[in-house]
């Protein structure tokens, strides 16, 4: 399809002798909606690349047009890449990042798989460098949580400098029987059964899977309240405390939002004791946040783990092929996830300040990755963090809930 957009910035450049490219930077999501809709089915691997979801994010956060950057690369054959980014300024540094940030566990640029796949590694590097040179008003591009596996398209390894940052955890099975056979030992089944019996001894236990609509929206305040109390106990800041963020979660859960949500609710005698907020994208469910009751008596039955067990017992047989639990290691991911995908963090400096800040941030991320990769170091950090603070910070994706 030909790209007919009115650009705020447009430059012609030659990425290589064989690759003449035109670059455009736009600041209106409607201007790239047609192109985005064409690219999304073939190259989007997560809800973070959904046009509908990003629209809601922009609206909920009140992002001004000048802070919305939609960078397009087009060759003679047609559009090749679309990079939708949000400019945020902190301490004088203007950084461009993916819109939903850590709320989605993985992300990557949108591309035409056929055209992008035909480029050589040198041409891909030249393409991304050319896109960055077209940008004005920013110091640094930081792409978080880009999978090393490209999701059906060629690698994004040539995008600037990168380093290992995290691991994405997924359960991918054809049925619960397969998941049960592969992931659960005899002792694990016994332990799960004992916990289930404790919970069932307290009353009637049921699991609901709610779609978009008023019923799901009404339960979100319960989920956020449960999660906030859990965060406080863990001693980490609550990323869902901001009203724009909560407004976003409510907006995409509404009927007709264009984003499919599945809210799993574990009830005890009708009362919600554990919840999981997921987005359906393709044939995969992506867990964004989970919660459970902080009632000590109910916690004895591990409602969070029981909720996840019952989800696993139904989700694959219900037609979903994957349950994505996001980045960061937790016990529940160890118990259920049979797929681990390395995630990288990419940097492209756009100014001398961006060069310095990018180098400093790479050092920080490398240290953080080392800590998260060492269970003993991680346990020590978590212990000291809980001692030093009673406000908290979660991992981008679905945290362990019980």
N, C-alpha and C positions, 0 to 999 in steps of 0.2 A: 504494500500500500504506500502511496506517496504521502509524505509528511507535509501538510499545509498548515503551518502554525505561524502566528505573528510573534516573533521573538523579541525579547527585551535586549538580548545580547546574541549576536551571531558572528561567527568567524569561520573562515575557510582555512584549512590547513592540510598538510600532507603527512599522514601518519607514517607512511613508508612509500617507497617508489610505486608500489602497486595498490596503495590504499588511500585515495583522496577522500577526505571526510569533512562534512560540514557539522559544526557544533552549534547548538542553541541552548540558551539558558532562559527558562520561562519562570514566571512567578504566580501562575494561575493553574490550579489543578484541572479545571475544566478544559484548558488549552491542550492538555496531554491525555485527556480521558479516553479518546478514541485509540490512540497509540497504546496506552496502558492496557486497555481492554483486549487489544490484539496480542500483546506480549504475555499477559497474565496466564492464560491456559497452558502455554508451552514452557514457561520458565519460572513461574512462582512455585516455591517449595514450602512456603509457610504463610499464615494469615497476615504477617507483617508486610507482604507484597500485594495485599488485596486493596484494590482501588476503593471499594466501599468502606473498608476498615480505616484507611488513611483519611478519607473524607471526614469520618466521624472524629478521628483524632484531631484533625485540624480545627474542626468546629468546637469540640469540647475544650480544647486548650486555647482557643481564641488566637491562633497563630496568624500574624499579619502576612499580607502577600509578600512584603519585602523579605520576610524570613522563610518563605517557601521557595526552594530551589528545585527545579525540574530540569535536569541536564540531559540533552538528547544528542546522540551521535548518529549521523546518517551518511551512508555511502551512496554511490550511483545506483546500487542494487536496491536501496531502500533503507529505512531505519534499522540500526543495529542494536542500540542500547539506550536505556532510560534509567537515570539515576535520580530518584526522588529523595531529597534531603531537607532537613530542618536546621536552620541556622540558629544557634544559641550562643549568647555572649556571656561568658563568666570570667570575672577578673581581667577584663580587657581582651580576652582571647575569643575570637569568633570561629566557632567550630561547626562544621556541617556533619550531621549524623542521620541515620535512619529515623523516621518519625516515631514509631512506637518504642524505640529503644529497648531496654531490658525487659519490657513487658512481654515481648515475643522472644522465644529462646533461640531463634536462628533467623538470618536474613541474608539477602544478597541482591545485587543489581538485577534489573529486569532486562532481558535481551531477547533478540530473535534467535532461537537456538540454531537454525540453519545457517544464517549469515555469520553469527558469532563463531559457530563451530568451524567455519571455513577459514578463519583467521589463524595465522601462525602465532606463536608465543610473542615474537617481536612485534607483530601487528597489534596484538591485544594490549601489550604494554604501551605502545604508541597511542592507541585509542584512548586509554584511561588518562594518560598524560595530557593528551589534547583536550579531553573534557575538562580536566582540572584547570588548564590554561584559559579556558573560556569563562571561568568564574571570576567575578569581582565581588569584593566586600567580605572576604573570609580569609582566615589564616591557615585552616587545617581541615582536611576531611578525615574522619575516623569512622570506619565501617566495623561495627561490632558483630561478633558471633556469626562469621561467614564460614559455612561448612567447607571442609577440604573437598568433600564430595559435592560436585556441582549440581546435583539433582537433575541429571539429564542433559545439561549443557556443559560446554568446555570449562575448564578451571578458571577461577578468578585469581590465581596465584600471581599474575602480573600486575595486579592493582597495587601500586606503591610498594611500601615495605610492610611486612606482616610478621607476626609471631604467634605461637600457640597460646591460646587464652583460656580455653575451657573445653569441656566435652559435652556433647548433646546425647541424651539418653532416651531411647525409644523401645517400646515393646511392639514387635511386629510378628504377628502369628495369624494362622488361618482359622484357628478355633481356640476356645478355652482349653480343650483337651490337650492341644499341642503346647500351649503356654504352661499348663499344669505339669506336663511331662518334662518339659525342658527346664523350667525355672524353679519348681518346688521339689524339695527333698521330702523324705518321709517325716523327718523331724519338723520341717516347716509346715507341712500339712497338719500335723498334730498340734503345733503351736497355734496355728490359725483357728483350728477347730475349738481349742480350749478358750481362746479369746472370744470367739463367736458365742460359745455357750454361756460365758459370763455376761455378755451383752444381752443375749436372749432371755437370761434369767431375770433381767430387770423389766422386761415388757415385750411388746410386739415390735419386731424390727422389720422395716421395709426400705426398699430403695426405689426412688423415683428418678426418671430421666426427663427433665422438663426442657421444652424448646423455647423459642422466643415468645415473649408475651408477658402479660401483667403478673401472672403467678410467679414466674422466674424473677422478674424485677422486684417483686415484693420481698423475696428472700435474700436479695443482695445485701441489705442492711444487716441481716443476721450474719451472713458470711463475713462482712467487713468487721463487725464487732467481735466475732470469734477470733478472727485473724489478728486484730489489733491487740487483743489480750495475750495471744500466743507470742506475738512479737515482743511485747513488754517483758514477758517471762524470759525470753531468749536474750533480751538485752540488745536488740537491734532495731534501727529506725523503720518506720512503717511507710512504704512507698505508696500505699493506697489511702493515706490520710488526706492528701490533696483533693479538694472538691472537684477540680477539673478531671482528675483521673477517675474518681468514682463516677462522675457524670458520664465519662466515656464508656465505662463498663455498663452503666444503666442504658445508655443510648444504643449500644450494639445489641443489647438483650431485648430491645423493643421489637414488637411485630413489624415486619416490613423494613427492617434496618439494612437488609442486604448482606448481613453477616450471620451465619448460622451458629447459634450457641446451643450447647447442651449442658444444663445444670444438673449434676447428680446430687441428690439429696438423700442422705441416710436418716431415717426417722425412728425414734423410739417412742412408741405409743403416740404417734402422730407429730411429735416435736422434732425439729431438725437438730441432729447432734453432730453431723459432719456433712460438708458440702464440697463439691469440686466444680469449678467454673471452667468449661472447655469451649473451644471454638472448633467447629467442623470445617475442614478445608480439604477439598478433594475427598479422599477416602480415609483421611487421618483425623484423629481428634487431638487437639493441642490443649494441654492443661495449663491455664494461666495462674490460677490461685486455688488453694485448698484451705479448709479450716475444720476445726472440730470444737466441741464443747469443752470448756475449762472446768466443768464440774468434776471433782476428784472421783466421785462414786462412778460416774459414767466413763471416765477415762480408764478405769480398771478393765473395761471391756474393749479398750483400744478402738474407739469408733472410727478414727481416721483410717487405720489399717483395714478394718472391716468394710468400710466404705469402698476402699480401693479393691479389695478382694471381690466384692460383689460386682463392681464395675468390670473387672477382668472376666468374671463369669458370664457377662452378658455382651460386652462391647464387640468382641470379634465375631461371635455368633450372630450379632445384629448387623453385620455388613461392613464394619470398619476394619481396615487392614493394619492400622498402626495407632498406638496411643503414645503421643509425644509428651514426655515429662520435662523437657527443657534441659538447660545446662546446670552444672553443679551436682556433685555426688551426694546422695542421701541413701539411707537404708532401703527405702521403698524402691528406689531405682535399682539398687543391687538385687533386690528380691525379684523384680519383674522385668527389667529391661535387658533384652538380648542383643540390642544394637547400640553401639557407641560410635559417634561420629566426631572427630576432632574439629574444634571451632577455632578460627583464627581471627585476629584483630588487625585490620589493614589501616595504613596511614598514608596520606598524600599531603605533603606540606605545600601551602599556597603562598607563603610569605616567610621571611627570615624568622619572625616570631613563631610561625608554625613549625619550622625546623627544630627550634629549641624545645618547644612544648611537646612536640611529638616524641623527641628523644627521651625527655623526662618521663612521659607517660609510658613509653615502652619499658623502661626500667621498672616502673611501678607494676605494670601488668605481668611482667616476667616474674617478679617476686610473688605476686598474688597467685599466679598459676603454680609456682613451686609449692606454696603453702597448701593450696587446694589439692595438689597431687600427692601430698604426704599426709596420711591419716593422723600421724602423731603431731605434726606441726599444726594441722587444722584443729585438732582437739585442744591444743594449748591456746591457740589464738581465740577460739570460741570461749574458752573458760575465762580468759582475761578480759575479753570484750564484754562478757556478761557481768563481770565484777565492776568494770569501769563505767558502764552505762546502763540505764534503764529505759533508754529509747533505742530503736533497732533498725537493721537493714537486711532485706531478704535477697535471695538469689532471684534472677530475672524470671524464673519460671516456677513451675509448681513445686512448692516446698513440701517436705514430709509433714504430715498432719496427724500423726498419731500412732 
